[in-house]
Amino acid sequence: MKLVLSSPFYRSCFEWKAVALALYQVGEGGL
């Protein structure tokens, strides 16, 4: 499990989702 969590692909995917969620929340708050 640790190997999967430390995988660059998994990390980039997780970070992309986190950034997308943050941008969505900012957009909702701004509008």
mmJSON file of the N, C-alpha and C atoms, coordinates in Angstrom:
{"data_MODEL":{"atom_site":{
"group_PDB":["ATOM","ATOM","ATOM","ATOM","ATOM","ATOM","ATOM","ATOM","ATOM","ATOM","ATOM","ATOM","ATOM","ATOM","ATOM","ATOM","ATOM","ATOM","ATOM","ATOM","ATOM","ATOM","ATOM","ATOM","ATOM","ATOM","ATOM","ATOM","ATOM","ATOM","ATOM","ATOM","ATOM","ATOM","ATOM","ATOM","ATOM","ATOM","ATOM","ATOM","ATOM","ATOM","ATOM","ATOM","ATOM","ATOM","ATOM","ATOM","ATOM","ATOM","ATOM","ATOM","ATOM","ATOM","ATOM","ATOM","ATOM","ATOM","ATOM","ATOM","ATOM","ATOM","ATOM","ATOM","ATOM","ATOM","ATOM","ATOM","ATOM","ATOM","ATOM","ATOM","ATOM","ATOM","ATOM","ATOM","ATOM","ATOM","ATOM","ATOM","ATOM","ATOM","ATOM","ATOM","ATOM","ATOM","ATOM","ATOM","ATOM","ATOM","ATOM","ATOM","ATOM"],
"id":[1,2,3,4,5,6,7,8,9,10,11,12,13,14,15,16,17,18,19,20,21,22,23,24,25,26,27,28,29,30,31,32,33,34,35,36,37,38,39,40,41,42,43,44,45,46,47,48,49,50,51,52,53,54,55,56,57,58,59,60,61,62,63,64,65,66,67,68,69,70,71,72,73,74,75,76,77,78,79,80,81,82,83,84,85,86,87,88,89,90,91,92,93],
"type_symbol":["N","C","C","N","C","C","N","C","C","N","C","C","N","C","C","N","C","C","N","C","C","N","C","C","N","C","C","N","C","C","N","C","C","N","C","C","N","C","C","N","C","C","N","C","C","N","C","C","N","C","C","N","C","C","N","C","C","N","C","C","N","C","C","N","C","C","N","C","C","N","C","C","N","C","C","N","C","C","N","C","C","N","C","C","N","C","C","N","C","C","N","C","C"],
"label_atom_id":["N","CA","C","N","CA","C","N","CA","C","N","CA","C","N","CA","C","N","CA","C","N","CA","C","N","CA","C","N","CA","C","N","CA","C","N","CA","C","N","CA","C","N","CA","C","N","CA","C","N","CA","C","N","CA","C","N","CA","C","N","CA","C","N","CA","C","N","CA","C","N","CA","C","N","CA","C","N","CA","C","N","CA","C","N","CA","C","N","CA","C","N","CA","C","N","CA","C","N","CA","C","N","CA","C","N","CA","C"],
"label_alt_id":[null,null,null,null,null,null,null,null,null,null,null,null,null,null,null,null,null,null,null,null,null,null,null,null,null,null,null,null,null,null,null,null,null,null,null,null,null,null,null,null,null,null,null,null,null,null,null,null,null,null,null,null,null,null,null,null,null,null,null,null,null,null,null,null,null,null,null,null,null,null,null,null,null,null,null,null,null,null,null,null,null,null,null,null,null,null,null,null,null,null,null,null,null],
"label_comp_id":["MET","MET","MET","LYS","LYS","LYS","LEU","LEU","LEU","VAL","VAL","VAL","LEU","LEU","LEU","SER","SER","SER","SER","SER","SER","PRO","PRO","PRO","PHE","PHE","PHE","TYR","TYR","TYR","ARG","ARG","ARG","SER","SER","SER","CYS","CYS","CYS","PHE","PHE","PHE","GLU","GLU","GLU","TRP","TRP","TRP","LYS","LYS","LYS","ALA","ALA","ALA","VAL","VAL","VAL","ALA","ALA","ALA","LEU","LEU","LEU","ALA","ALA","ALA","LEU","LEU","LEU","TYR","TYR","TYR","GLN","GLN","GLN","VAL","VAL","VAL","GLY","GLY","GLY","GLU","GLU","GLU","GLY","GLY","GLY","GLY","GLY","GLY","LEU","LEU","LEU"],
"label_asym_id":["A","A","A","A","A","A","A","A","A","A","A","A","A","A","A","A","A","A","A","A","A","A","A","A","A","A","A","A","A","A","A","A","A","A","A","A","A","A","A","A","A","A","A","A","A","A","A","A","A","A","A","A","A","A","A","A","A","A","A","A","A","A","A","A","A","A","A","A","A","A","A","A","A","A","A","A","A","A","A","A","A","A","A","A","A","A","A","A","A","A","A","A","A"],
"label_entity_id":["1","1","1","1","1","1","1","1","1","1","1","1","1","1","1","1","1","1","1","1","1","1","1","1","1","1","1","1","1","1","1","1","1","1","1","1","1","1","1","1","1","1","1","1","1","1","1","1","1","1","1","1","1","1","1","1","1","1","1","1","1","1","1","1","1","1","1","1","1","1","1","1","1","1","1","1","1","1","1","1","1","1","1","1","1","1","1","1","1","1","1","1","1"],
"label_seq_id":[1,1,1,2,2,2,3,3,3,4,4,4,5,5,5,6,6,6,7,7,7,8,8,8,9,9,9,10,10,10,11,11,11,12,12,12,13,13,13,14,14,14,15,15,15,16,16,16,17,17,17,18,18,18,19,19,19,20,20,20,21,21,21,22,22,22,23,23,23,24,24,24,25,25,25,26,26,26,27,27,27,28,28,28,29,29,29,30,30,30,31,31,31],
"pdbx_PDB_ins_code":[null,null,null,null,null,null,null,null,null,null,null,null,null,null,null,null,null,null,null,null,null,null,null,null,null,null,null,null,null,null,null,null,null,null,null,null,null,null,null,null,null,null,null,null,null,null,null,null,null,null,null,null,null,null,null,null,null,null,null,null,null,null,null,null,null,null,null,null,null,null,null,null,null,null,null,null,null,null,null,null,null,null,null,null,null,null,null,null,null,null,null,null,null],
"Cartn_x":[0.833,0.0,0.869,1.927,2.816,3.415,3.776,4.391,3.426,2.152,1.149,0.975,0.936,0.722,1.891,3.097,4.284,4.531,3.67,3.857,3.664,4.578,4.474,3.144,2.691,1.43,0.264,0.237,-0.848,-0.814,0.391,0.529,0.061,0.448,0.065,-1.445,-2.041,-3.494,-4.189,-3.69,-4.291,-4.161,-2.98,-2.749,-3.648,-3.833,-4.7,-6.122,-6.588,-7.948,-8.05,-7.009,-7.027,-7.066,-6.268,-6.238,-7.572,-8.133,-9.419,-10.504,-10.502,-11.501,-11.324,-10.071,-9.802,-10.283,-9.996,-10.422,-11.945,-12.595,-14.059,-14.651,-14.085,-14.584,-14.367,-13.205,-12.912,-13.899,-14.175,-15.111,-16.508,-16.932,-18.26,-18.337,-17.263,-17.25,-17.188,-16.449,-16.313,-17.598,-18.361,-19.599,-20.756],
"Cartn_y":[-1.206,0.0,1.259,1.238,2.395,2.657,1.569,1.72,2.423,2.073,2.694,4.167,4.465,5.851,6.733,6.152,6.952,6.999,6.357,6.342,7.747,8.22,9.557,9.762,8.741,8.868,9.063,8.275,8.39,9.766,10.224,11.537,12.65,12.584,13.641,13.642,12.446,12.343,12.917,12.574,13.07,14.588,15.099,16.538,17.256,16.661,17.278,17.383,16.318,16.341,17.4,17.51,18.491,19.914,20.15,21.475,21.775,20.79,20.986,21.312,20.606,20.845,22.239,22.656,23.984,25.063,24.897,25.881,25.925,24.784,24.727,25.481,25.266,25.939,27.446,27.853,29.279,29.891,29.162,29.662,29.813,28.844,28.89,30.069,30.282,31.372,32.739,32.793,34.048,34.442,33.425,33.718,33.797],
"Cartn_z":[0.0,0.0,0.0,0.805,0.84,-0.53,-1.227,-2.542,-3.495,-3.408,-4.279,-3.922,-2.625,-2.201,-2.572,-2.603,-2.927,-4.43,-5.196,-6.65,-7.223,-8.069,-8.668,-9.395,-10.1,-10.849,-9.894,-8.822,-7.835,-7.182,-6.85,-6.202,-7.128,-8.398,-9.337,-9.533,-9.573,-9.738,-8.509,-7.322,-6.082,-6.0,-6.376,-6.32,-7.329,-8.509,-9.525,-8.994,-8.332,-7.774,-6.683,-5.85,-4.769,-5.342,-6.377,-7.005,-7.677,-8.359,-9.038,-8.012,-6.892,-5.851,-5.265,-5.043,-4.487,-5.456,-6.742,-7.743,-7.816,-7.717,-7.761,-6.572,-5.39,-4.185,-4.295,-4.825,-4.987,-5.987,-7.057,-8.064,-7.492,-6.696,-6.081,-5.112,-4.359,-3.384,-4.085,-5.193,-5.922,-6.637,-7.093,-7.805,-6.826],
"occupancy":[1.0,1.0,1.0,1.0,1.0,1.0,1.0,1.0,1.0,1.0,1.0,1.0,1.0,1.0,1.0,1.0,1.0,1.0,1.0,1.0,1.0,1.0,1.0,1.0,1.0,1.0,1.0,1.0,1.0,1.0,1.0,1.0,1.0,1.0,1.0,1.0,1.0,1.0,1.0,1.0,1.0,1.0,1.0,1.0,1.0,1.0,1.0,1.0,1.0,1.0,1.0,1.0,1.0,1.0,1.0,1.0,1.0,1.0,1.0,1.0,1.0,1.0,1.0,1.0,1.0,1.0,1.0,1.0,1.0,1.0,1.0,1.0,1.0,1.0,1.0,1.0,1.0,1.0,1.0,1.0,1.0,1.0,1.0,1.0,1.0,1.0,1.0,1.0,1.0,1.0,1.0,1.0,1.0],
"B_iso_or_equiv":[0.0,0.0,0.0,0.0,0.0,0.0,0.0,0.0,0.0,0.0,0.0,0.0,0.0,0.0,0.0,0.0,0.0,0.0,0.0,0.0,0.0,0.0,0.0,0.0,0.0,0.0,0.0,0.0,0.0,0.0,0.0,0.0,0.0,0.0,0.0,0.0,0.0,0.0,0.0,0.0,0.0,0.0,0.0,0.0,0.0,0.0,0.0,0.0,0.0,0.0,0.0,0.0,0.0,0.0,0.0,0.0,0.0,0.0,0.0,0.0,0.0,0.0,0.0,0.0,0.0,0.0,0.0,0.0,0.0,0.0,0.0,0.0,0.0,0.0,0.0,0.0,0.0,0.0,0.0,0.0,0.0,0.0,0.0,0.0,0.0,0.0,0.0,0.0,0.0,0.0,0.0,0.0,0.0],
"pdbx_formal_charge":[null,null,null,null,null,null,null,null,null,null,null,null,null,null,null,null,null,null,null,null,null,null,null,null,null,null,null,null,null,null,null,null,null,null,null,null,null,null,null,null,null,null,null,null,null,null,null,null,null,null,null,null,null,null,null,null,null,null,null,null,null,null,null,null,null,null,null,null,null,null,null,null,null,null,null,null,null,null,null,null,null,null,null,null,null,null,null,null,null,null,null,null,null],
"auth_seq_id":[1,1,1,2,2,2,3,3,3,4,4,4,5,5,5,6,6,6,7,7,7,8,8,8,9,9,9,10,10,10,11,11,11,12,12,12,13,13,13,14,14,14,15,15,15,16,16,16,17,17,17,18,18,18,19,19,19,20,20,20,21,21,21,22,22,22,23,23,23,24,24,24,25,25,25,26,26,26,27,27,27,28,28,28,29,29,29,30,30,30,31,31,31],
"auth_comp_id":["MET","MET","MET","LYS","LYS","LYS","LEU","LEU","LEU","VAL","VAL","VAL","LEU","LEU","LEU","SER","SER","SER","SER","SER","SER","PRO","PRO","PRO","PHE","PHE","PHE","TYR","TYR","TYR","ARG","ARG","ARG","SER","SER","SER","CYS","CYS","CYS","PHE","PHE","PHE","GLU","GLU","GLU","TRP","TRP","TRP","LYS","LYS","LYS","ALA","ALA","ALA","VAL","VAL","VAL","ALA","ALA","ALA","LEU","LEU","LEU","ALA","ALA","ALA","LEU","LEU","LEU","TYR","TYR","TYR","GLN","GLN","GLN","VAL","VAL","VAL","GLY","GLY","GLY","GLU","GLU","GLU","GLY","GLY","GLY","GLY","GLY","GLY","LEU","LEU","LEU"],
"auth_asym_id":["A","A","A","A","A","A","A","A","A","A","A","A","A","A","A","A","A","A","A","A","A","A","A","A","A","A","A","A","A","A","A","A","A","A","A","A","A","A","A","A","A","A","A","A","A","A","A","A","A","A","A","A","A","A","A","A","A","A","A","A","A","A","A","A","A","A","A","A","A","A","A","A","A","A","A","A","A","A","A","A","A","A","A","A","A","A","A","A","A","A","A","A","A"],
"auth_atom_id":["N","CA","C","N","CA","C","N","CA","C","N","CA","C","N","CA","C","N","CA","C","N","CA","C","N","CA","C","N","CA","C","N","CA","C","N","CA","C","N","CA","C","N","CA","C","N","CA","C","N","CA","C","N","CA","C","N","CA","C","N","CA","C","N","CA","C","N","CA","C","N","CA","C","N","CA","C","N","CA","C","N","CA","C","N","CA","C","N","CA","C","N","CA","C","N","CA","C","N","CA","C","N","CA","C","N","CA","C"],
"pdbx_PDB_model_num":[1,1,1,1,1,1,1,1,1,1,1,1,1,1,1,1,1,1,1,1,1,1,1,1,1,1,1,1,1,1,1,1,1,1,1,1,1,1,1,1,1,1,1,1,1,1,1,1,1,1,1,1,1,1,1,1,1,1,1,1,1,1,1,1,1,1,1,1,1,1,1,1,1,1,1,1,1,1,1,1,1,1,1,1,1,1,1,1,1,1,1,1,1]
}}}
